[in-house]
Amino acid sequence: MARPRVFYGAATLAGLSLIWSGYAITDLMESGPFGLSVAVAGDIGWLTVLWAEYKRIGPRWAAPLAGWAIALGVALLLVLHGVRADSTAQAIAGPFVVLVGKIVWSFALAALRDPAALTSEQEAEIHQVMRDSEHAARLHDARREQEQRRADATIERIQQQARITLARDRADFDITLERLEMRAEIERCSPIALAPIAQPEQIAISPSTPPIAPSALPTEHAPTSPNTDREQPSIADLAREQIANTVKNTDAVDAILAARPDADRQSVAAAVRRARRNADGMKGGYG
């Protein structure tokens, strides 16, 4: 975009104003470089306000008001310089250059602005929408991060509980396995309570040996012999013997009934259960 001609006139007047104000204020201050610093500060402030007015920074009235305040202040210093120099021309011409430059810059700024550019109110509205959008996005990110932290804390708590449960199961498994090993060791070290079963004597028969007469063979006692009950083992003894060789109570009951068919099944079963409990108690006592 080509700059309007008024811009070049305003720039020329600004340069002349800066040169004259710098000289006049430095001469008025009579402080050498320190006086020049005051003049340079005023010129920098004036140019900064012109730029802010062009960019429409801040409230609409703030930049023009500040620009006119600086221009009037510089003009007052130039009037004082003319009065002190006893020169009416300097007292009038010095402020005239500054004020004319300020007025020309007002037209130059208006010419530099794009006619299609948004107004300060419209730009403020757009900026408000952008701020609201940014606020909503950051708020969403903050809430999502908060939910993520809560989820991570819940997951960590669940994992901790799972590890505790796993440790308990592992401990129970190790204890049960150790008990089984101890029981097997006790069973291996415990003496077998079964008495050896006597085998019937076999008489070797050779061809030269005459057959034995039936009367010479040992006679078996009849079932009705009065000594039968005294020679047969008791149900309790048979129960203790059978639980040492069997795992199931039913097998022990069947074995005892095979040896003592005259016994009552319920009584035998009770004796087996009682012997099994006593045997388990003895093993627990060893452990």
Disulfide bonds with the S-S distance in Angstrom:
none
